[in-house]
């Protein structure tokens, strides 16, 4: 239930809501992301329903990203802003990834919230899009949804499924996707309003059933479902990387937002090395039209080839997470080396770069 949210609304008379997800939660497709997106409409519903309370909502979403990135940016982008209630929406962006991959990533986010902010209530939001519908019709599973709902059940997190409401209107009402999401993925104002209607209906029911408490009650943190779940995952930004040595790479101001600086290379053979602790290693980088491949080695071991671009985003930029080393000894300091092995250019992008915003550890 949402007894801590109810306490904040009726006793403290204030509530801060965090929205954590991808482009649907960010508000892509809405005519005004801060007024007609589902997150804006849900925040406004709280204001109208509890007019005596001070309601604030903040957007911690990044388009084109899933729970893999969310695992490592949860502290920085969400929990550092001290929310009281969090909505998490990643099922569409995680669609196509396996259940076994999404499960520990979703659990890591929920565990991090529970460990860091045990009084925070969480609601899992399930959205959908045209690709999901086509896959379901072909007999495939919606594995990312199933993984998120498995974790939600494990941790007593309620869920809202506006995606099913959209599908119901399309499949049973004779409508098509263009009415609700013109590009097949991102809801129009109508699509966002339907999402908000479903979510607020669920929230209203949960608040009605929630007991009045004398003080907020910490949520119980059960045993983890996934062995070795990375609930300690974190990002280390450029200037804080330990013993960073660069050969050809350089630190430059970031034009991507969310990070002040990035480490950039535009030549094959450029390299950098650094120290880190923890059982995993990954990167946050500009995953898009100007990138290439790198080879990564740890402690002088066999290099792993990592592609830092995606054919889906050849025409634009986005920050993305890549986790490529696991099972390292967490008790020692490791030395990593990254070497640019290939750069991809075309007529539209005659110059290519590798741009790293942060390293991922746990």
C-alpha positions in Angstrom: 0.0 0.0 0.0 0.9 3.7 0.2 0.7 4.4 3.9 3.8 6.6 3.9 2.5 8.6 1.0 -0.8 9.0 2.8 1.1 10.2 5.9 3.0 12.7 3.9 -0.2 14.0 2.2 -2.4 14.2 5.3 0.1 14.9 8.1 3.1 16.6 6.6 1.0 18.2 3.9 3.7 17.8 1.3 4.9 15.2 -1.1 7.8 15.0 -3.5 7.3 12.6 -6.5 10.1 11.2 -8.6 9.6 9.8 -12.1 12.3 7.3 -13.1 12.2 5.7 -16.6 12.7 6.2 -20.3 11.4 8.5 -23.0 7.7 7.7 -22.3 8.1 9.0 -18.7 10.3 11.8 -20.0 7.2 12.9 -21.9 8.3 12.4 -25.5 5.2 12.6 -27.8 3.3 15.0 -25.6 2.7 18.5 -26.9 4.1 19.9 -23.7 6.2 17.5 -21.6 5.7 19.6 -18.5 1.9 19.8 -18.9 0.4 17.0 -21.0 2.8 14.1 -20.3 1.5 11.3 -18.0 3.9 12.3 -15.2 2.7 16.0 -15.4 -0.9 14.8 -15.3 -0.3 12.5 -12.4 1.4 15.3 -10.4 -1.5 17.6 -11.2 -4.0 14.9 -10.0 -2.2 14.9 -6.7 -2.5 18.7 -6.5 -6.2 18.7 -7.2 -6.9 15.7 -5.0 -4.9 17.1 -2.0 -5.2 20.9 -2.4 -3.9 21.5 1.1 -0.7 19.7 0.4 2.4 21.0 -1.3 3.0 18.7 -4.2 6.3 18.7 -6.2 7.2 16.4 -9.0 10.6 16.0 -10.7 11.7 14.2 -13.8 14.6 11.7 -13.5 14.0 10.0 -16.8 16.4 9.6 -19.8 15.0 8.6 -23.2 16.4 5.4 -24.8 17.6 3.9 -21.5 16.6 0.9 -19.4 17.2 -0.6 -16.1 20.8 -1.3 -17.0 21.6 2.4 -16.9 19.1 3.0 -14.2 20.9 0.6 -11.8 23.9 2.9 -11.8 22.3 6.3 -12.0 19.6 5.7 -9.4 21.6 7.5 -6.6 22.7 10.5 -8.7 19.5 11.2 -10.6 16.8 10.0 -8.3 17.6 9.4 -4.7 19.8 12.5 -4.3 16.7 14.5 -4.8 15.0 12.9 -1.8 11.6 11.7 -3.2 8.7 10.5 -1.1 7.0 8.5 -3.9 8.7 7.0 -7.0 7.2 5.8 -10.3 9.4 3.5 -12.2 8.7 2.8 -16.0 11.3 0.8 -18.0 9.4 -2.1 -19.5 9.3 -0.8 -23.1 13.0 0.2 -23.2 14.0 -3.2 -21.7 11.8 -5.0 -24.2 14.0 -7.4 -26.2 16.3 -8.0 -23.4 16.0 -11.3 -21.6 14.1 -12.0 -18.4 17.4 -13.1 -16.8 19.1 -9.8 -17.6 16.3 -7.5 -16.6 15.4 -9.3 -13.3 18.7 -8.4 -11.4 18.7 -4.9 -12.9 15.1 -4.2 -11.8 15.9 -5.7 -8.4 19.1 -3.6 -8.0 17.0 -0.4 -8.5 14.3 -1.4 -6.0 16.9 -2.6 -3.4 18.9 0.6 -3.8 15.7 2.6 -3.1 14.7 0.5 -0.2 18.2 0.5 1.4 18.9 4.2 0.8 15.4 5.6 1.4 13.4 3.0 3.3 10.4 5.3 3.8 9.9 5.9 0.1 6.9 4.3 -1.6 7.4 2.9 -5.1 4.9 2.1 -7.9 6.0 0.1 -11.0 4.5 1.4 -14.3 4.0 -0.9 -17.2 3.7 0.7 -20.6 3.7 -0.8 -24.1 4.2 0.1 -27.7 3.6 -1.2 -31.2 6.6 -3.5 -31.2 5.4 -5.2 -28.0 2.0 -5.7 -29.5 3.5 -7.3 -32.6 5.7 -9.6 -30.5 2.8 -10.7 -28.4 0.7 -11.4 -31.4 3.6 -13.5 -32.8 3.6 -15.6 -29.5 6.6 -14.0 -27.9 6.8 -13.1 -24.2 6.9 -9.6 -22.7 9.9 -10.6 -20.6 10.9 -7.2 -19.3 7.4 -6.7 -17.9 7.4 -10.1 -16.3 10.8 -9.4 -14.7 9.7 -6.1 -13.3 6.5 -7.5 -11.9 8.3 -10.4 -10.4 10.5 -8.0 -8.5 7.6 -5.7 -7.6 5.8 -8.7 -6.1 8.9 -9.7 -4.2 9.3 -6.3 -2.6 5.6 -5.4 -2.1 5.7 -2.8 -4.8 2.3 -2.1 -6.3 2.0 -1.8 -10.1 -0.1 0.1 -12.6 -0.5 -1.2 -16.2 -1.6 1.6 -18.5 0.0 -0.4 -21.4 -2.7 -3.0 -21.2 -5.4 -0.2 -21.2 -3.9 1.2 -24.4 -3.7 -2.3 -26.0 -7.3 -3.0 -25.0 -8.5 0.2 -26.8 -6.5 -0.7 -29.9 -7.3 -4.4 -30.1 -10.9 -4.3 -28.9 -12.0 -0.9 -29.9 -10.9 -1.0 -33.5 -8.5 1.9 -33.1 -4.9 2.0 -34.3 -1.7 3.1 -32.8 -1.6 6.4 -34.5 -4.5 7.6 -32.3 -2.5 7.1 -29.2 1.2 7.0 -30.2 1.8 8.4 -33.7 5.3 6.9 -34.0 4.2 3.6 -32.5 6.1 4.1 -29.2 5.6 7.6 -27.7 2.1 8.5 -26.5 0.3 11.5 -27.9 -1.5 13.8 -25.5 -4.4 11.3 -25.7 -2.1 8.4 -25.0 -0.5 10.2 -22.0 -4.0 11.1 -20.7 -5.0 7.4 -20.8 -1.8 6.4 -19.0 -2.4 9.1 -16.3 -6.1 8.0 -15.9 -5.1 4.4 -15.3 -2.2 5.3 -12.9 -4.2 7.7 -10.8 -7.1 5.3 -10.6 -4.7 2.7 -9.1 -3.1 5.3 -6.8 -6.5 6.4 -5.5 -7.5 2.9 -4.7 -4.2 2.2 -2.9 -4.5 5.4 -0.9 -8.0 4.5 0.1 -6.9 1.1 1.3 -3.8 2.4 3.1 -4.0 2.7 6.9 -3.4 6.0 8.7 -0.1 5.6 10.6 1.3 7.7 13.5 4.7 7.9 11.7 6.2 6.7 8.4 7.0 3.0 8.5 10.3 1.7 6.9 9.7 -0.9 4.1 11.1 -4.3 4.8 14.1 -5.4 2.7 13.8 -9.1 2.0 16.6 -11.4 0.9 17.7 -10.6 -2.6 16.1 -12.8 -5.3 19.1 -12.7 -7.7 22.6 -13.8 -6.5 25.1 -11.0 -6.5 22.6 -8.2 -7.4 24.4 -4.9 -7.9 22.5 -2.8 -5.4 25.8 -0.9 -4.8 26.3 0.0 -8.4 27.5 3.6 -8.9 28.9 6.0 -11.5 32.3 7.7 -11.2 32.5 10.8 -13.3 35.5 11.9 -15.3 37.3 14.1 -12.8 36.8 11.5 -10.0 38.3 8.5 -11.8 41.3 7.2 -9.9 44.8 7.5 -11.4 43.5 8.4 -14.8 46.1 8.3 -17.5 45.3 9.4 -21.1 47.1 8.9 -24.4 45.2 10.8 -27.1 42.0 11.0 -25.1 41.2 14.4 -23.6 38.6 15.8 -21.1 36.3 18.3 -22.7 33.0 20.0 -21.8 30.0 17.9 -22.5 27.3 19.0 -24.9 25.1 16.1 -24.0 23.7 17.4 -20.7 23.6 15.5 -17.4 27.4 15.5 -17.3 29.7 18.5 -17.1 32.6 16.8 -18.8 33.4 13.8 -21.0 36.5 12.0 -22.0 36.8 12.1 -25.8 38.9 10.5 -28.5 38.8 10.8 -32.3 41.7 8.5 -33.3 42.2 4.7 -33.5 44.9 3.7 -31.0 44.1 6.3 -28.4 44.1 4.8 -25.0 43.3 5.5 -21.3 43.8 3.6 -18.1 42.5 4.0 -14.6 42.1 2.3 -11.2 38.8 1.1 -9.8 37.3 -1.2 -7.1 34.5 -3.6 -7.3 33.3 -6.8 -9.0 32.1 -5.1 -12.3 33.2 -2.6 -14.8 31.3 -0.6 -17.4 31.0 2.7 -19.1 28.5 5.5 -19.6 29.0 6.9 -23.1 27.6 8.8 -26.0 25.9 5.9 -27.8 25.1 7.2 -31.3 26.0 8.5 -34.6 29.7 9.4 -34.1 31.1 6.4 -32.2 33.2 3.3 -32.7 34.6 0.3 -30.9 37.0 -0.1 -28.0 39.0 -2.9 -26.5 38.9 -3.1 -22.7 41.2 -5.2 -20.6 41.5 -5.5 -16.8 44.7 -6.2 -14.9 46.4 -7.1 -18.1 43.9 -9.8 -19.1 42.5 -10.7 -22.5 40.9 -7.6 -24.1 37.1 -7.5 -24.6 35.8 -5.8 -27.7 32.9 -3.4 -27.0 30.8 -1.6 -29.5 30.0 1.9 -28.4 27.4 2.6 -31.1 24.0 1.3 -32.1 22.6 1.2 -35.6 19.2 2.3 -34.2 20.7 5.6 -33.1 23.0 6.3 -36.1 21.2 9.7 -36.6 21.2 11.1 -33.0 23.0 10.9 -29.7 22.1 9.4 -26.4 23.9 8.5 -23.2 23.9 4.7 -22.6 25.3 2.2 -20.2 27.5 -0.7 -21.2 28.5 -3.3 -18.5 31.2 -5.6 -19.9 33.3 -7.0 -17.0 31.7 -9.1 -14.2 32.9 -11.4 -11.5 36.0 -9.5 -10.6 37.6 -9.7 -7.1 35.8 -7.0 -5.1 38.6 -6.9 -2.4 41.4 -5.5 -4.6 42.1 -2.4 -6.7 42.0 -3.2 -10.4 43.7 -1.5 -13.4 41.7 -1.1 -16.6 42.9 -0.1 -20.0 40.6 1.1 -22.9 41.9 1.4 -26.4 40.0 2.8 -29.4 40.0 -0.1 -32.0 37.6 1.2 -34.7 35.7 4.4 -35.7 32.6 4.5 -37.8 32.1 7.3 -40.3 29.7 8.0 -43.1 28.7 10.9 -45.4 26.6 12.6 -42.7 29.3 12.0 -40.0 32.8 12.2 -41.5 34.4 12.5 -38.1 33.9 9.9 -35.4 34.5 9.9 -31.7 34.5 7.8 -28.6 33.0 9.8 -25.8 33.0 8.5 -22.2 31.0 10.2 -19.5 31.6 8.0 -16.5 32.8 4.5 -15.5 30.5 2.1 -13.7 31.5 0.1 -10.7 29.8 -1.6 -7.7 
